Amino acid sequence: MTTAVMASRNWDPSLSGLLASLEESRGNVCTSDEEFNFLSNMLHSKELHALFKVHNKILEKERNERYRPVLASSMQIVLEIMDAIIPYLGESDDCKELFFHLQKPHLQGLLCSHDAVAQKDYYPRLPEIPQDVDEDEETVKIVQLVKSNEPLGATIKTDEETGKIVIARVMHGGAADRSGLIHVGDEVVEVNGICVEGKTPNDVLKILQSSEGTITFKLIPADGKYGLRESRVRVRAHFDYQAANDVHIPCKEAGLDFVRGDILHIVSKEDKYWWQARKEGDKNLRAGLIPSRLLQERRILLERANSENKGEKIITSCLKTPDSCLPEKVAPVIEEVTERVQMCTLLNRGEIGGSPRCIPKIKTKKIIYDTAENDDFDREEIPTYEEVVKLYPRPGMLRPLVLIGPPGIGRNELKRRLMITNPDKFKTPTPYTSRPPRTGEMHGKDYFFVSREKMEEEISDGKFIEFGEYKGNLYGTSAETVKTLISEGSFCVLTPHYQALKMLRTSDVKPYVVFIKPPEFDALKETRNAAFARSTFDESNSRGFTDEEFNEIIRSSRRIEFLYGHWFDETIVNADLPTAFEQLLQVVYKIENEPLWVPATWVQ
């Protein structure tokens, strides 16, 4: 930005000088264009300019004599006036009225606030440290914190060896942390003059809850170094968490609630089981407690084990009881409950499919592009947190858009609509096949025609992101064709089998994964029948969907989401095709123009 433009915006001189120095050093600083542009944009932002104006106004008023207080001891003068008029209270009604008004708490509070501002006495002052301390006595420190609606930001526990009350953790950004005087391991001796020896943490908590105003702690400092640096790690959460429902959290008030997909700034991992974190972008600088990865993984494993054991016990019990022995009204209810428990157990195992009695068998259309069914590895994954960083858009290197979902949900129709909006921009990889070309088909346009031996060799080498056999011929999508489209600057659009994510979600491809999800059964049936949608479960596509096929779409969607939901960047519910397409266009805009969170390994 030129000096003339900066002058026209009425920039602060110091900010203008900083911008000029930045431009001059562009070629001399060892940094990437992305980092340089980020800093330049920040220095050009209106928000930063507004902060400079506010800062300058404050300094201007402090230097201006008109804004300085006349005196900083108004409360003392009021006390002197009250002493002076006491002898005249019996003689003058005016003196009585004045004396009455000067005693009002509201007026005295206003005058005390005026004096505090005038003296710039914004924080409580620590009492003087006694000078005549016996050398044999333990060093103590007196810490005063002002109690407010904000938690104090520290938790306490009983030391297992000494039985003393000690500081268990200090929450980053909280009142205790900001004071710089309270540290992990400090022994609590007194709270507001009350000795806590022999008391429990709950007893100390009651003292704090009943205290008002300033809280004074008498502490014996812990040995060790303080001021540990704040972590810069960001993670994406793959589960919902509510501290109020967690019976194991050390302090519910210190917990941080979040939902699946939230980006969390992990500021401390010192505790093995309880991390400290803030939500990314949250203006509240105080950190909260969240379960660590280790703790959450153990919880998930325990929940899965309990769910399987409970489901198997209920099913076994129900199956051992003959229907004839059950009351007429109870038998159908038990049957329904048994079926639901079985479904939950199978879902936890990743084995949705069930018995013919529980889940109707549907004749499905063969899927040409299908990977080998192998969910064992996927079921072993325990998604909790994934470390992420921001990836900025790169000109000429667009991230491919991957649409995942169950058969029949409309992924291919969404892709078709997207590609006809701009055929030169949106492209999809040409598949490979081992069958011979048909009349009118062109190599490289309709298919890449290769020998079966060649294709089997490349499949065994892991060069295909998905593959399958149909009527004796192999079909598949090569990873190399996807990478070629990306390097050419095309916007690659894919609708692969969900298991292809294991091959696609790499640092070379960097896909943006959108899960196309069905609505509830009634909405799914109503919208598809209204649009005269043809069943994808029928090879001839000559009929509509059946109720069993609608249920199969929903069941398949739940299975995919359970196994791979932690890999989804976004979810679109395809209840109405035009609305879903509009949402897909918004995703395209986001990929092209906005920095997005990706796994940290993709940019290292």
C-alpha positions in Angstrom: 0.0 0.0 0.0 1.4 3.4 -1.0 2.0 6.3 1.4 -0.7 8.3 -0.4 -3.3 5.6 0.2 -2.3 5.3 3.9 -2.5 9.0 4.3 -6.0 9.0 2.8 -7.1 6.5 5.4 -5.7 8.7 8.1 -3.5 6.0 9.5 -1.7 6.4 12.8 1.9 7.5 12.1 3.4 4.6 14.0 1.2 2.1 12.2 2.1 3.7 8.8 5.8 3.4 9.7 5.3 -0.3 10.6 3.6 -1.0 7.3 6.3 0.8 5.3 9.0 -1.2 7.1 7.2 -4.4 6.4 7.0 -3.7 2.7 10.7 -2.7 2.6 11.7 -6.0 4.3 9.7 -8.3 2.0 12.7 -9.5 0.1 15.0 -9.7 3.2 12.9 -11.7 5.6 13.1 -15.5 5.5 9.4 -16.3 5.6 6.7 -17.7 3.2 4.4 -15.5 1.1 1.5 -17.0 3.0 2.8 -15.8 6.4 3.9 -12.4 5.0 0.5 -11.8 3.4 -1.3 -12.8 6.7 0.8 -10.2 8.6 0.2 -7.6 6.0 -3.6 -8.1 5.9 -3.7 -8.0 9.7 -1.8 -4.6 9.8 -4.2 -3.3 7.1 -7.4 -4.4 9.0 -9.9 -1.8 10.1 -10.2 -3.5 13.5 -6.5 -2.9 14.3 -6.8 0.7 13.1 -9.8 1.2 15.4 -7.8 -0.2 18.4 -5.0 2.3 17.6 -7.5 5.2 17.6 -9.0 4.1 21.0 -5.4 3.8 22.5 -4.5 7.2 21.3 -7.7 8.7 22.7 -7.0 7.3 26.1 -3.4 8.7 26.1 -4.7 12.0 24.9 -7.2 12.3 27.7 -4.6 11.3 30.3 -2.4 14.1 29.1 -5.3 16.6 29.0 -5.7 18.5 32.2 -9.4 18.8 31.7 -9.9 15.1 32.3 -7.9 14.8 35.4 -9.7 14.4 38.8 -9.8 17.5 41.0 -8.9 15.4 44.0 -8.4 11.8 44.8 -9.7 11.8 48.4 -13.4 12.7 48.1 -14.4 10.1 50.7 -12.0 11.5 53.2 -13.5 15.0 52.7 -17.0 13.5 53.3 -15.9 12.0 56.6 -14.4 15.4 57.7 -17.7 17.1 56.8 -19.7 14.6 58.8 -17.5 15.2 61.8 -17.9 19.0 61.4 -21.7 19.0 61.3 -22.3 16.5 64.2 -22.5 19.4 66.8 -25.2 21.1 64.8 -27.6 18.2 64.2 -29.9 19.2 67.0 -30.1 22.8 65.8 -30.5 22.6 62.0 -32.8 20.5 59.9 -30.5 21.1 56.9 -27.6 19.6 58.8 -29.7 16.5 59.7 -30.7 16.1 56.0 -27.1 16.5 54.8 -25.8 14.1 57.4 -28.5 11.5 56.4 -27.6 11.7 52.7 -23.8 11.5 53.3 -24.3 8.2 55.1 -26.1 6.5 52.2 -24.2 3.4 50.9 -24.9 4.3 47.3 -23.2 7.7 47.6 -20.3 6.4 49.6 -19.8 3.6 47.1 -19.8 6.1 44.2 -17.2 8.3 46.0 -15.0 5.3 46.8 -15.1 4.2 43.2 -14.2 7.8 42.1 -11.2 7.7 44.4 -10.0 4.3 43.2 -10.1 5.5 39.6 -8.5 8.8 40.4 -5.7 6.9 42.2 -5.5 4.2 39.5 -6.0 1.7 42.3 -7.7 -0.9 40.2 -6.4 -4.1 41.9 -6.2 -5.1 45.5 -2.8 -4.4 47.1 -0.9 -7.2 48.9 -0.1 -6.6 52.6 3.4 -5.8 53.4 5.6 -8.8 54.0 6.7 -8.9 57.7 10.3 -8.1 58.1 10.9 -9.8 61.5 10.3 -13.3 60.3 12.2 -16.0 62.1 14.7 -17.7 59.8 13.5 -21.1 61.0 9.9 -20.4 60.0 8.6 -21.6 56.6 8.3 -19.0 53.9 4.7 -18.1 53.2 3.0 -15.9 50.7 -0.2 -14.0 51.0 -2.4 -13.9 47.9 -5.5 -11.8 47.5 -8.1 -12.4 44.8 -11.3 -10.5 44.1 -14.3 -12.8 44.0 -16.6 -12.3 41.1 -18.9 -14.3 38.8 -15.8 -15.8 37.2 -14.4 -19.0 38.9 -11.1 -18.6 40.7 -9.5 -20.9 38.2 -7.7 -23.3 40.5 -8.6 -26.7 42.0 -7.4 -28.3 45.2 -6.7 -31.8 46.5 -5.4 -33.6 49.6 -1.8 -34.6 49.2 -1.7 -38.4 49.6 1.6 -38.4 51.5 1.2 -35.4 53.8 -2.5 -35.0 54.1 -2.2 -31.3 53.4 -4.5 -29.3 51.1 -2.5 -28.4 48.0 -3.2 -26.6 44.7 -3.9 -29.5 42.2 -4.0 -27.4 39.0 -4.2 -23.8 37.9 -6.4 -23.0 34.9 -4.7 -21.1 32.1 -6.1 -17.6 31.8 -8.1 -17.8 35.0 -8.0 -15.4 37.9 -5.4 -17.5 39.8 -3.2 -17.8 36.7 -3.4 -14.1 36.0 -2.3 -13.2 39.5 1.0 -15.1 38.8 1.2 -16.0 42.5 -0.6 -19.3 42.8 1.1 -22.4 41.5 0.6 -26.2 41.3 1.8 -27.8 44.5 1.4 -24.7 46.8 0.2 -25.8 50.2 -3.0 -24.0 51.4 -2.6 -22.9 55.1 -5.4 -20.5 55.6 -8.4 -19.1 53.6 -9.7 -15.7 54.8 -8.0 -16.3 58.2 -9.5 -19.8 58.6 -6.9 -22.6 59.2 -7.6 -25.5 56.8 -5.4 -28.0 58.5 -7.3 -31.3 58.9 -10.1 -30.1 56.5 -11.1 -31.8 53.3 -11.2 -30.1 49.9 -15.0 -29.9 50.2 -14.7 -28.0 53.5 -12.4 -25.5 51.8 -14.8 -25.2 48.9 -17.6 -24.3 51.4 -15.4 -21.5 52.9 -14.8 -20.1 49.4 -18.5 -20.2 48.5 -19.5 -18.4 51.6 -16.8 -15.7 51.2 -17.6 -12.3 49.6 -15.4 -9.6 48.1 -11.7 -10.2 48.5 -10.4 -13.8 49.3 -7.1 -14.0 51.1 -5.0 -17.2 50.8 -2.0 -18.0 53.0 0.2 -20.4 51.0 3.5 -22.2 51.5 5.2 -22.1 48.0 5.9 -25.4 46.3 9.3 -26.3 45.1 9.9 -26.2 41.4 9.8 -23.9 38.4 6.8 -21.9 37.4 5.6 -20.2 34.3 5.2 -23.2 32.0 4.7 -22.1 28.4 1.2 -22.4 26.9 0.9 -25.1 24.3 0.0 -24.1 20.7 -1.7 -27.4 19.8 -5.1 -27.3 18.2 -7.4 -30.4 17.9 -10.7 -31.2 16.3 -13.0 -33.0 18.8 -14.7 -36.2 17.5 -17.2 -36.5 20.4 -19.6 -34.4 22.4 -18.8 -33.5 26.0 -20.7 -31.9 28.9 -18.9 -31.4 32.1 -22.1 -31.3 34.2 -22.8 -35.0 33.2 -19.2 -36.2 34.0 -19.1 -37.8 37.4 -15.3 -38.1 37.3 -14.3 -34.5 36.5 -12.4 -32.9 39.5 -14.4 -29.7 39.3 -17.6 -29.4 37.2 -17.4 -25.6 37.3 -14.0 -25.8 35.7 -15.1 -28.0 32.8 -15.3 -27.0 29.2 -18.3 -28.1 27.1 -17.9 -28.8 23.4 -19.6 -30.7 20.6 -18.2 -32.9 17.9 -16.4 -30.9 15.3 -15.3 -28.0 17.6 -11.7 -26.8 17.3 -10.1 -26.8 20.7 -6.8 -25.0 21.7 -5.0 -27.4 24.1 -3.1 -25.1 26.4 -1.8 -27.7 28.8 -1.3 -31.4 28.8 0.5 -31.6 32.2 -2.2 -33.7 33.8 -2.3 -37.3 32.4 -6.1 -37.5 32.5 -7.4 -33.9 32.4 -6.2 -31.4 29.7 -6.8 -27.7 29.8 -8.3 -26.2 26.7 -10.1 -23.2 25.2 -12.5 -23.2 22.2 -10.7 -21.7 19.2 -11.8 -18.1 18.7 -13.4 -17.8 22.1 -12.7 -14.4 23.6 -12.8 -15.9 27.1 -9.1 -16.5 27.8 -9.8 -18.8 30.8 -9.1 -22.5 30.0 -11.4 -25.3 31.0 -10.9 -29.0 31.8 -11.5 -31.7 29.2 -10.8 -35.4 29.3 -7.4 -36.3 27.9 -7.1 -38.6 24.8 -6.0 -41.4 27.1 -9.0 -41.0 29.4 -11.5 -40.7 26.6 -10.1 -43.7 24.7 -10.5 -45.8 27.9 -14.1 -44.6 28.4 -15.0 -45.5 24.8 -13.5 -48.9 25.1 -15.4 -49.5 28.4 -18.7 -48.3 26.9 -18.3 -50.6 23.9 -17.6 -53.5 26.1 -20.5 -52.8 28.4 -22.8 -52.3 25.4 -21.9 -55.6 23.8 -22.1 -57.6 27.1 -25.5 -56.0 28.0 -26.9 -56.6 24.5 -25.8 -60.2 24.4 -27.3 -60.9 27.9 -30.6 -59.4 27.1 -30.9 -61.2 23.8 -29.9 -64.5 25.4 -32.5 -64.0 28.1 -35.3 -63.1 25.7 -34.5 -66.0 23.3 -34.6 -68.5 26.1 -38.1 -67.4 27.1 -40.8 -69.0 24.8 -43.3 -66.5 23.3 -46.1 -68.7 24.7 -44.9 -68.0 28.2 -45.0 -64.2 27.8 -48.1 -62.1 28.4 -49.8 -61.1 25.1 -49.1 -57.4 25.5 -45.5 -57.8 26.8 -44.2 -60.2 24.1 -44.2 -57.6 21.2 -42.5 -55.0 23.5 -39.7 -57.4 24.5 -39.3 -58.4 20.8 -38.9 -54.8 19.8 -36.5 -54.0 22.7 -34.5 -57.2 21.8 -34.2 -56.1 18.2 -33.1 -52.6 19.2 -30.4 -53.9 21.6 -29.2 -56.3 18.9 -29.0 -53.4 16.4 -26.9 -51.3 19.0 -24.6 -54.2 19.6 -24.1 -54.8 15.9 -23.5 -51.1 15.3 -20.9 -51.1 18.0 -19.2 -54.1 16.4 -19.5 -52.6 13.0 -21.5 -55.6 11.9 -24.8 -54.0 10.8 -26.5 -56.6 8.6 -28.0 -58.8 11.3 -30.3 -61.8 11.0 -33.0 -62.0 8.4 -35.6 -61.7 11.1 -34.2 -58.5 12.5 -33.0 -56.8 9.3 -34.8 -57.7 6.0 -32.6 -59.0 3.2 -32.7 -56.7 0.2 -31.5 -57.6 -3.3 -29.2 -54.7 -4.1 -27.7 -53.5 -7.4 -24.1 -54.5 -7.8 -21.7 -51.6 -7.2 -19.1 -51.4 -9.9 -16.7 -49.4 -7.8 -16.3 -51.2 -4.5 -13.3 -51.8 -2.3 -12.7 -55.0 -0.5 -14.9 -55.3 2.6 -12.5 -55.0 5.5 -13.9 -53.0 8.5 -11.8 -54.7 11.1 -9.2 -52.0 11.1 -11.9 -49.3 11.1 -13.7 -50.7 14.1 -10.4 -50.6 16.0 -10.1 -46.9 15.6 -11.1 -44.9 18.6 -11.7 -41.3 17.4 -11.2 -38.7 20.2 -9.1 -35.7 19.1 -7.2 -35.0 15.9 -4.4 -32.5 15.9 -5.2 -29.9 13.2 -3.7 -26.7 11.7 -5.1 -24.2 9.2 -4.5 -24.8 5.5 -4.8 -21.7 3.3 -6.2 -21.8 -0.2 -3.4 -22.3 -2.9 -3.9 -20.9 -6.4 -4.0 -23.6 -8.9 -4.0 -26.4 -6.3 -7.7 -26.9 -5.3 -8.6 -29.6 -2.7 -10.7 -32.3 -4.2 -14.3 -32.5 -3.1 -15.2 -36.0 -2.0 -18.9 -36.9 -1.6 -19.5 -39.9 0.8 -22.8 -41.5 1.5 -25.0 -44.6 1.2 -26.2 -45.9 -2.2 -29.4 -44.2 -3.3 -28.8 -40.9 -1.4 -28.2 -38.8 -4.5 -24.4 -38.2 -4.5 -24.0 -38.8 -8.2 -26.9 -36.4 -9.0 -25.3 -33.7 -6.9 -22.0 -34.3 -8.7 -23.7 -34.2 -12.1 -25.4 -30.8 -11.3 -22.1 -29.4 -10.0 -20.2 -30.4 -13.1 -22.7 -29.0 -15.6 -22.4 -25.6 -14.0 -18.8 -25.3 -15.2 -17.5 -28.4 -17.2 -14.1 -26.8 -17.6 -13.7 -26.3 -13.9 -15.3 -29.3 -12.3 -13.9 -32.7 -13.4 -14.0 -36.3 -12.3 -11.3 -38.9 -12.8 -11.7 -41.3 -15.7 -12.1 -44.9 -14.4 -10.0 -47.9 -15.5 -11.5 -51.2 -16.8 -10.2 -54.6 -18.0 -13.0 -55.1 -20.5 -12.6 -54.3 -24.2 -13.9 -51.0 -25.5 -17.4 -50.9 -26.9 -18.5 -49.2 -30.1 -18.0 -45.4 -29.8 -16.0 -45.5 -26.5 -12.7 -43.7 -26.5 -9.6 -44.6 -24.5 -8.8 -41.9 -21.9 -12.3 -40.3 -22.2 -14.8 -43.0 -21.3 -12.3 -45.4 -19.7 -8.7 -46.3 -19.5 -8.7 -49.7 -21.2 -6.0 -52.0 -19.8 -5.4 -55.7 -19.5 -6.6 -57.6 -16.5 -3.1 -58.7 -15.7 -1.9 -55.1 -15.7 -4.9 -53.9 -13.6 -4.4 -56.8 -11.0 -0.8 -55.9 -10.7 -1.5 -52.2 -10.0 -4.3 -53.2 -7.6 -1.8 -55.3 -5.6 0.6 -52.4 -5.6 -2.1 -50.2 -3.9 -2.4 -47.8 -6.9 -6.2 -47.9 -6.9 -8.3 -46.0 -4.4 -11.2 -48.3 -5.1 -11.9 -51.3 -7.3 -14.4 -54.1 -8.0 -15.5 -56.8 -10.4 -18.7 -56.7 -12.4 -19.7 -59.4 -14.9 -16.2 -60.8 -15.0 -14.5 -57.5 -15.7 -12.4 -55.3 -13.3 -13.2 -51.6 -12.7 -11.5 -49.1 -10.6 -10.3 -45.5 -10.0 -6.5 -44.9 -10.0 -5.0 -42.6 -7.3 -2.7 -41.2 -10.0 -5.6 -39.9 -12.1 -6.9 -38.0 -9.1 -3.5 -36.4 -8.4 -3.2 -35.5 -12.1 -6.5 -33.5 -12.0 -5.3 -31.7 -8.9 -1.9 -30.8 -10.4 -3.7 -29.5 -13.5 -5.6 -27.0 -11.4 -9.0 -28.7 -11.9 -11.6 -28.9 -9.2 -11.8 -32.7 -8.8 -15.1 -34.1 -7.7 -15.3 -37.7 -6.4 -18.1 -40.0 -5.3 -16.2 -43.1 -4.1 -17.1 -46.0 -1.9 -16.7 -44.9 1.7 -13.8 -47.3 2.3 -11.8 -45.4 -0.3 -11.3 -42.6 2.3 -8.5 -44.8 3.7 -6.6 -44.2 0.4 -7.8 -40.7 -0.3 -7.3 -39.0 3.1 -3.5 -38.3 2.7 -1.2 -35.3 2.6 -0.8 -35.8 -1.2 -4.5 -35.5 -1.9 -5.9 -33.4 1.0 -9.6 -34.1 0.3 -12.5 -32.1 1.6 -15.0 -34.8 2.7 -18.7 -34.1 2.7 -21.1 -36.7 4.0 -24.4 -36.8 2.2 -26.9 -37.9 4.8 -30.6 -39.0 4.4 -33.3 -37.3 6.4 -35.7 -39.3 8.7 -37.7 -42.1 7.1 -40.9 -40.1 6.5 -39.1 -37.2 4.8 -36.9 -39.5 2.8 -39.9 -41.4 1.4 -42.0 -38.3 0.8 -39.4 -36.3 -1.1 -38.2 -39.3 -3.2 -41.8 -40.3 -4.2 -42.7 -36.7 -5.0 -39.7 -36.5 -7.3 -40.5 -39.9 -8.9 -36.9 -41.0 -8.0 -35.9 -44.3 -9.5 -34.5 -47.1 -7.3 -30.7 -47.5 -7.4 -31.2 -51.0 -6.0 -32.8 -52.1 -9.3 -30.4 -52.6 -12.2 -33.1 -51.5 -14.7 -33.9 -48.3 -12.8 -37.5 -48.9 -13.8 -39.3 -48.5 -10.4 -39.3 -46.4 -7.4 -37.8 -47.2 -3.9 -39.5 -49.6 -1.6 -39.9 -49.0 2.2 -37.3 -51.7 2.8 -34.9 -49.9 0.5 -35.5 -46.5 2.3 -34.7 -48.3 5.6 -31.6 -49.8 4.1 -30.4 -46.3 3.0 -30.8 -45.0 6.6 -29.1 -48.1 8.1 -26.2 -47.9 5.7 -25.9 -44.1 6.5 -25.7 -44.9 10.2 -23.0 -47.5 9.6 -20.9 -45.2 7.5 -21.2 -42.3 10.0 -20.3 -44.6 12.9 -17.2 -45.9 11.2 -15.9 -42.8 9.4 -17.7 -39.8 10.9 -14.4 -38.5 12.4 -13.1 -38.0 8.8 -16.0 -35.9 7.6 -15.4 -32.1 7.2 -19.0 -31.3 6.6 -22.4 -33.0 6.6 -25.3 -32.2 4.2 -28.7 -33.7 4.8 -30.2 -34.4 1.4 -33.9 -33.9 2.3 -34.5 -31.6 -0.7 -32.2 -31.8 -3.7 -32.2 -28.1 -4.6 -31.4 -27.1 -1.0 -28.7 -29.7 -0.7 -27.1 -28.4 -4.0 -27.1 -24.8 -2.7 -25.3 -26.0 0.4 -22.8 -27.9 -1.8 -22.1 -24.7 -3.7 -21.4 -23.0 -0.4 -18.9 -25.7 0.4 -17.2 -25.2 -3.0 -16.8 -21.4 -2.2 -15.4 -22.3 1.2 -12.8 -24.6 -0.3 -11.7 -22.0 -2.8 -11.5 -19.0 -0.6 -11.3 -19.8 3.1 -8.5 -21.2 5.3 -9.7 -24.6 6.7 -8.6 -26.9 9.5 -6.8 -30.0 8.3 -4.7 -32.8 10.0 -1.4 -31.3 11.2 0.5 -34.0 9.4 -0.7 -32.6 6.0 1.4 -29.4 6.3 4.5 -30.7 8.1 
